[in-house]
C-alpha cells in the first residue's frame, strides 16, 4: 500500500516538474523572439557613426 502511495506521489511530482520546465521554456522562447524582433527594428549605424574597430 505504501509503495503505491510513493509511486503516485513521485508521478505527480514528476508531472509538476515537467510542467514547470515546459512553461519556463515557453516563456524563455517568447522573450527571445521579442528581443530578436526588437533588434531587427533597430536601424544600423551609419559608417560615420560606427565605433572604431582596429
N, C-alpha and C positions, 0 to 999 in steps of 0.2 A: 504494500500500500504506500509506504513512504517513498519507494523508488518511483512509482508513478507520479507522485506529487513533485518530486525533484525534477523529473523529466518534463513535466508540464511547466514548471517554473522556468526551467532552462530554455524551453522552447519559446515561452513568452518573452524572456529576456533577450534571446537572440533575435526575435522578431522586432522588438523595440529598438535594439541596437541597429539592426538593418534599416529600419525606418528613419532613424536619426541620421545615419550616414548618408542615406539616399537623399533626404531633404537638404542636408548640408551640401551635397554635391550639386543639387539643382540650384541652390542659392549661389554657390560659387560660379556656376556656369552663367547664370543671369548677370552677376556682377561683371564677369569677364566680357560678356557680349556688350554690356552697357559701356564699359570702359573703352572697348575697342571701337565702338560706334562713335563715341565722343572724340577719340583721337583721329578718326577718319574725317571728321568735320573740321578739324583744325587746318588752317591754311599753312602751307610750307613756308619756311623762312626764305626770303629773297637772298641771293648771294651776297649782296652788300650788307645784309644784316646778320649773316651767319657767323657763328663763333669761329675763331681761328683754330685750325686743327693740326698745325705742324709741330 
